[in-house]
């Protein structure tokens, strides 16, 4: 059997926690920041869990099932 390859663009965008959740960075944080409140910009730094419907595909691309 050939080795299973990791989808590299997926690996750069997502990470899996110890408990198995798949985390992603937030969008809308790169430009046009002047009109966004400091609180909103601060919250962009945090990671968030991906939608349940996407977990199966992302984990497959990461080589985890």
N, C-alpha and C positions, 0 to 999 in steps of 0.2 A: 504494500500500500504506500502511496506517496504521502509525504507529510502534509498536514493541514496548514495553510498559510493564513497569517493574520492580515486582515484588511487594514493597511497602515493609516489611511485617512481616518478610519473609525477609531483606531488606537490613539490618535492624537487628540480626538475630540471628547472621548468618553473614558471614564474609569469605573472600576467595580470595587465597591467597598468590601470589607471583611464579611459582612452579613449578606452580600450578594446583590445589593442595590446597585443600579447603574446610574452614575451621576454625570451631569453635563454642565458646562458653563452657561451663563446667561447671555442673551442677545442684547442689542441696542446700547452697548457700552463703549463703542469705539470712536464715534464722532457726533457732532451736534450736541455737545454736552452742556453748553452754556444755558440752555433753557430748562434743563433737567435739574431737579432739586438735589441738594447734597445727600439727603436721605435715600432718594431713588438711586443715585450713583453708587452709594455705599452698598446697597442691596445687590447691585450688579456683580459685585466681587464674589458673592457667595455662589456655591454650586447648588443645583437643584436636581431632584430625581426625575428621570425621564418617564414619559407616559407608559402605562402598563402594556398598551398595545404594541409598543415598539421594542420592548425588552427582548423578546425572542430573537428578532433579527439582529439587534446590536450584539447580543451575546454570541450568536453564531459567527458574526464578522470578527469578533475578538478571539474566536477559537475556544469558546467556553461551552459549546453545546449546540 
